[in-house]
Amino acid sequence: MRSLSDKTERFLLGTLGVVALFVFWEYAANHNIINVAVTTSPSRIVVAFVAQWQSGDLLGDLRVSLGEFAVGFLLSLVIGVALGIAMGMSRMVEYATDPFIWFLYSAPLIALYPLIVVWLGFGYTTVVAVTFLLTVVSIIVNTMAGVHSVEPVLVRAVQAFGGNYRAVVTKVILPASVPLIVAGVRIGLGRALLGVVLGEMFSSNAGLGFRVSYYAGRLRTADVFVALIVLILIGLATDQLCKQIEARLQAWRA
C-alpha cells in the first residue's frame, strides 16, 4: 500500500512540475518576458502539432523514424547479444574482436560520418548504419560482462549432466546475464534514438530528425519543438517497454 502511495505521489508531483513549467512558459511568452521568435510557447507548439498532424507530415515522419529505429536497434540487439555471449564464453573470440569493439567505443563516430555517407550514400541505409554503430557496442560490452559474471560451477554442472552448448547458453548464461544485458539494452535504446536523429539530420529528406534540422534552419521554433517532444515521448515509451520486458525476464530467471 505504501509502495502504491509513493508511486502516486511521484506521478502527481512530476505532473504538477511539468504543468507549472508550461504555465510559466506560456505566461512569459504572452508578457514578452522571453522572445517567442526563438523560444516559442506551448500554445504555438499545440497549433504547430495540429497543423503537422492534419497535413500528414508528422505521421509520415514518425513512420520513417520508427522504421529506421526498429531495424537499427534490432540488428544491434541480435548481433550484440550473440557476439557478447561468444566473447564471454570464448577467450579466443574475445581477443580477436576486442580491438574492433573498443575502436567503435572510443572513436568519435560523428567524425566518421562523412565516410559512412561516401560508402553507403544518403538515405535509409546510412541512418540504419549509424543507429547500429552507436547502439551495438553497449549491448556487446554489457552482455560480455554478464557472461563473465556467471559462476563457472553452474556451467560445469550443466555439462556434467550432458548439457550441450545450447543448454549452457539457455539454462545458465542467459538467465544469469539478464540484468546486465537489459542494462545494455536500455542504454542502447537511447543511443539508437540518437543515431536515428543524427542520421536523418544529415543524410535524409524525411523523418523526425530531418524535420528538426529543416524547421530549425527556417526559425520555425514551434515546429522544431513538435518533433523534439515526439522524440522524447518515443524515448520514454521504449524505456517503459524495456522495464516491462525486464520484469517478465526476471520472473523467467526465477
C-alpha positions in Angstrom: 0.0 0.0 0.0 2.8 2.3 0.9 4.5 1.5 -2.5 1.4 2.4 -4.4 1.2 5.7 -2.4 4.8 6.5 -3.3 4.2 5.9 -7.0 1.0 8.1 -6.9 2.9 10.8 -5.1 5.8 10.7 -7.6 3.4 10.8 -10.6 1.3 13.7 -9.2 4.4 15.8 -8.2 6.0 15.1 -11.5 2.9 16.1 -13.4 2.5 19.2 -11.3 6.0 20.2 -12.0 5.6 19.8 -15.8 2.3 21.7 -15.8 3.8 24.5 -13.7 6.7 24.8 -16.2 4.3 25.1 -19.2 2.1 27.6 -17.4 5.1 29.8 -16.6 6.4 29.4 -20.1 3.1 30.5 -21.7 2.9 33.4 -19.3 6.4 34.5 -20.1 5.7 34.3 -23.8 2.5 36.3 -23.6 4.0 39.0 -21.5 7.2 39.5 -23.6 9.5 38.1 -20.9 11.0 35.8 -23.4 11.5 36.2 -27.2 8.8 33.9 -28.7 10.5 34.0 -32.1 13.3 32.0 -30.6 11.7 30.1 -27.6 8.1 29.9 -28.9 5.3 29.0 -26.4 3.2 25.9 -25.5 0.1 27.2 -27.3 2.1 27.7 -30.5 3.5 24.2 -30.2 0.0 22.8 -30.0 -1.0 24.8 -33.1 2.0 23.5 -34.9 1.3 20.0 -33.8 -2.2 20.1 -35.1 -1.1 21.6 -38.5 1.6 18.9 -38.9 -0.8 16.1 -38.0 -3.5 17.3 -40.3 -1.1 17.7 -43.2 0.2 14.2 -42.7 3.8 15.3 -42.3 4.1 14.3 -38.7 2.6 10.8 -39.2 4.8 10.2 -42.3 8.0 11.4 -40.4 7.0 9.3 -37.4 6.6 6.2 -39.6 10.0 6.7 -41.3 11.9 7.3 -38.0 10.3 4.3 -36.2 11.1 2.1 -39.1 14.8 3.1 -39.1 14.9 2.9 -35.3 13.4 -0.6 -35.2 15.7 -2.0 -37.9 18.9 -0.4 -36.5 18.1 -1.4 -32.9 17.0 -5.0 -33.7 20.2 -5.6 -35.7 22.2 -4.2 -32.7 20.3 -6.4 -30.3 20.7 -9.7 -32.2 24.3 -9.1 -33.2 25.2 -7.5 -29.8 23.8 -10.3 -27.7 25.2 -13.1 -29.9 28.7 -11.6 -30.1 28.7 -10.7 -26.4 27.9 -14.3 -25.4 30.5 -15.6 -27.8 33.1 -13.2 -26.5 32.2 -14.0 -22.9 32.4 -17.8 -23.4 35.5 -17.9 -25.7 38.7 -16.1 -24.8 39.9 -16.5 -28.4 36.8 -14.8 -29.8 37.2 -12.0 -27.2 40.8 -11.3 -28.0 40.1 -11.4 -31.8 37.2 -8.9 -31.7 38.1 -6.8 -28.7 40.2 -4.2 -30.7 37.3 -3.6 -33.0 34.8 -3.2 -30.2 36.9 -0.7 -28.3 37.6 1.2 -31.5 33.9 1.7 -32.0 33.5 2.6 -28.3 36.4 5.1 -28.3 36.1 6.6 -31.9 34.0 9.7 -32.4 31.6 8.2 -34.8 30.3 11.6 -35.8 33.7 12.3 -37.3 33.4 9.2 -39.4 30.0 10.2 -40.7 31.3 11.7 -44.0 33.0 8.4 -44.7 29.8 6.5 -43.9 27.9 8.7 -46.3 30.5 8.1 -49.0 30.4 4.4 -48.6 26.6 4.0 -48.2 25.2 7.1 -49.8 22.4 9.3 -48.4 19.2 7.9 -47.0 17.8 4.9 -45.2 20.9 2.7 -45.3 23.1 5.3 -43.7 20.6 6.1 -41.0 20.3 2.5 -40.1 24.1 2.0 -40.1 24.7 5.0 -37.8 22.0 3.7 -35.5 23.6 0.3 -35.4 27.1 1.5 -34.8 26.0 3.8 -32.0 24.0 1.1 -30.3 25.7 -2.3 -30.7 28.8 -1.6 -28.5 26.9 -1.0 -25.3 24.9 -4.3 -25.8 28.1 -6.3 -26.6 30.0 -5.0 -23.6 27.2 -5.5 -21.1 26.4 -8.9 -22.5 30.0 -10.0 -22.2 30.2 -8.7 -18.7 27.1 -10.6 -17.8 28.6 -13.8 -19.2 31.8 -13.2 -17.2 29.7 -12.8 -14.0 28.3 -16.3 -14.4 29.6 -18.8 -11.8 31.7 -21.4 -13.6 30.4 -24.2 -11.3 26.9 -23.7 -12.8 28.3 -24.2 -16.3 30.2 -27.3 -15.3 27.1 -28.7 -13.6 25.0 -28.5 -16.8 27.9 -30.0 -18.8 28.2 -32.8 -16.2 24.6 -33.8 -16.8 25.2 -34.0 -20.6 24.1 -30.4 -21.5 25.5 -29.2 -24.8 26.4 -25.6 -25.8 22.8 -24.6 -26.4 21.8 -25.9 -23.0 24.5 -24.0 -21.3 23.5 -20.8 -23.0 19.7 -21.1 -22.5 19.8 -22.6 -19.0 22.7 -20.8 -17.4 24.3 -18.0 -19.4 21.2 -16.1 -20.5 19.2 -16.3 -17.2 22.3 -15.2 -15.1 23.2 -12.4 -17.6 19.7 -10.9 -17.9 20.3 -7.8 -15.5 23.4 -6.7 -17.4 22.0 -7.4 -20.8 18.9 -5.4 -20.0 21.1 -2.6 -18.7 22.9 -2.6 -22.0 19.7 -2.7 -24.0 18.3 0.3 -22.1 21.5 2.3 -22.9 21.2 1.1 -26.4 17.7 2.3 -26.8 18.7 5.9 -26.1 21.7 5.7 -28.3 19.6 4.1 -31.1 17.2 7.1 -31.0 20.2 9.4 -31.1 21.6 7.6 -34.1 18.3 7.9 -36.0 18.1 11.7 -35.3 21.7 12.3 -36.3 21.4 10.2 -39.4 18.3 11.9 -40.5 19.6 15.4 -39.8 22.5 15.0 -42.2 21.6 12.4 -44.8 17.8 12.1 -45.1 14.8 14.0 -46.5 12.3 12.5 -44.2 11.9 11.6 -40.5 11.8 13.5 -37.2 15.5 14.3 -37.3 15.2 15.7 -40.7 12.3 17.9 -39.6 14.3 19.2 -36.6 17.0 20.4 -39.0 14.6 21.6 -41.6 12.5 23.7 -39.3 15.4 25.0 -37.3 17.0 26.3 -40.5 13.8 28.3 -41.1 13.5 29.5 -37.5 10.1 27.7 -37.2 10.8 27.0 -33.5 7.3 25.7 -32.7 7.6 23.1 -35.4 11.0 22.1 -34.0 9.5 21.5 -30.6 6.8 19.3 -32.0 9.5 16.9 -33.4 11.5 17.1 -30.2 8.5 16.3 -28.0 7.6 13.3 -30.1 11.1 12.1 -29.9 11.1 12.4 -26.1 7.8 10.5 -25.9 9.3 7.7 -28.1 12.3 7.5 -25.7 10.0 7.4 -22.7 7.7 4.7 -24.3 10.6 2.5 -25.3 12.2 2.8 -21.8 8.9 1.8 -20.1 8.5 -1.1 -22.5 12.0 -2.2 -21.7 11.1 -2.1 -17.9 8.1 -4.3 -18.6 10.2 -6.8 -20.5 12.8 -6.8 -17.8 10.2 -7.6 -15.2 9.0 -10.6 -17.3 12.6 -11.8 -17.7 13.2 -11.6 -14.0 10.2 -13.9 -13.5 11.7 -16.2 -16.1 15.0 -16.2 -14.3 13.3 -17.3 -11.1 
